[in-house]
Amino acid sequence: MSANYGITSLTGTMSKMESPFLSGKLIIAMPTMSDPRFKRSVVCICAHNEDGAIGIIINKIIESLSFSKIIKQLRLKKNKVKRDYSEPIYFGGPVETERGFILHTADYFSENSTSINTQISMTASTEILQALIDGNGPNKSIIALGYAGWGPGQLDTEIQSNAWLSVQSDPELIFSDKTSDKWDMALEKIGVDPALLSTEFGRA
């Protein structure tokens, strides 16, 4: 992975993809998921319509990175505000992994932000990173590199093939610091016991 962690916006793309489909919902990878990049993943769908879908994986951490390393790379100035600079950076998905995206609560919004639903927004700019440093950013956030993308009809087909389950968005789950538990937590939201979930069968 390149050391150049560019923060680039998908706002234009997402604004053209606004729709009622699965936008704002979470999808949960079934145990049968064959792609290792998505195994046991939970994805927040940021935009979804007939042109495809864009999402951010919310439960996979890039072990080699931290918020401190990102702000050092981008040469942002630390503030006296006490902050945990060791907080993790997430693997948002396999597409454009050098681009940074911040999934966050809707209490913060700027010209670089895109509203996903009434509770969650996404921003891709260095300004929000500086706001986080200064203590003026959103109450809760996830900083991710890369995103998950699907072409026209691709996600719909995968769901019909029982590769994914869908569940209503839950900020408490999305921004939980119990990252390794999010897959189980998401399944429990729809009444599925992870221990009993068959690896041979699922339901969309």
N, C-alpha and C positions, 0 to 999 in steps of 0.2 A: 504494500500500500504506500502510496506517495505520502511524503511528509507535508504536503501542501493541502491543509484542510480548508478549502475554500467554502465560504458561506454564501450559497447562491440560491435565489428564490425560485420556487415553482408556482408562485402566485398566479402568473399569467396562464399557465397550463391548467391549474386547478379551477380557475374562474370559468374556464370554458367547459369544465366537466361537472359543474354543479348539477345535482340531480337527487331524486329521492331514493335511489336504489339502495345500496348499503352504505352510503356516505354517513360517517359518524358512528357506525357500528364497529364491533370487534368481530374478527373471525378467528377461529381456533383450529389449529392443525390437528387432523385426526391421526391416530397412531400409525395408520397406513401411509402417511406422507413419505414419499420416496426421495424427495429432494432434501438432502441433509441440511441445507441452509434454512429450511423451514420446519425442521423436525421439532415438535413440541412448541411451536411458536404461537404467539398471540399477536395479531396485527390490527392496528387501528386504521380503518379505511378512511382516508382523508377525502377522497373523491371517487365517484363511481357512476358511470353512465354507459351509454351505448358505444362510446369511444374507448372504453377500458376502465382501469382502476389504478389508483395510487394509494399506498399505505405505508405505515411505519411500524416495524416490529418493536414491541415494547418490552420484551423479556429476554433479550440477548445482549450481553455486555461485551465490549471489546476490552479484554483484560490488559492490554498493553497501553491503554490510554486513560486519561483522567481530565477533568475540567482544567486542572492546573497546567497540564501539558498543552491543551488546546489554546488557552489564553496566552501562554508563552509563545507558541508558534505564531499566533496572530498579533503578537506584540501589544496586547491590551494591558491597561494599567490596573493593578490591584488596588482596591480601596481599603480604607480602615475598617469598613463594615466586616464584622466577623462572618466568615463563610467557610463551608467545608469544600476546599478546593480539590479534595481527593475524590469528590463524587464521580461516579462512572460515566463513561460515554457509551451509548448503545449502538449496536449494529442495526441500523434501520432497515436494511435490505441490500440485495446484491447489485442494485442499479446505481451508478454514479456514486461510488463509495467515498469519493473525495469531497462530496458536497455535504454541508451540515444543515440540519433541520431541527428546530426546537418545537416540540409538541408541548403545549402548555394550557393552563387554565385561562378562561376567557376574561379574567380581570385585567389582563394586559392586551393592548391592541395598538398596532401602528400601521403606517401605510404599507409596510412589508408583511403584514399579517393577513391570513386567510381564515375566516370563520368556518369551522368544521360542523359545529352545532352550537347550541346556546351555552354549552359549558366548556368547550374545547376549541382552541385555535392552533394554527401552526404559523411560525414565523421563521424566515431564513434571512438573517442579517447579523452583522457584527454588532449593531446597535442593541439588540436584545441581550447579547452576551455581556456587553458593558453595563446594561441595566441590571442584569443579574448580579454582576460584581458590585455595583453601587447600592444594591438593595432596593432598586426601583422596578425590578422585573416582576413577572407573574408569581403568584403564590406557590404554584407547583409547576414543574417542568421536567421534560426529558430531552436531553441533547443527544441527537443521533447522527451518524454518518451513513449516507446512502438511504435508499428507499426501495420498497417492493413495487413492481409495476406489472400490470397485466394488459394485454391487447384487447381489442373489441371482442366481447363475449367470452374471453378466456376464463375469467374468474367465475362467471356464471356456470360455465361447463364444469369447472373443478368442483364447485359446490354441488352440482347435480350428480357428480361422480363420487360424492361423499368424501372428498378430500378435506373439506372444511365444514365446521359448524359456525353459525352466526349467533351473536348475542348483543343485546342493547349495550350501548356505551356506558362505562362506569368510571368516572374520574378517580374515585378512590382506588379502584383496581389498577387503572392505567398508571397512576403516579405513586403506587405503593413502592416502598423500598425493599419489599420482599420479592425481589425480581424472580428468583428461582421458583416461587410458589404461584406465579401468575397464571400459568397454564391450568393448574389444578383449580385455582380460584375462579377462573373464567368458566370452566366446565361446571363447577358447583353452582354458578349463577343460573344455569339452565337445568339444574336438577340432575346432572350426570355425575355419577360417582367415578372418578378417574380409575380407581382400582378395579372396577367392574366393566370398564369400557372395552368392548371387544376390538381386537386388532383386525378383525375380518369384516366388520360391518359398522356402518355409521348412518346418521341421518342428517340431512341438511336443514 
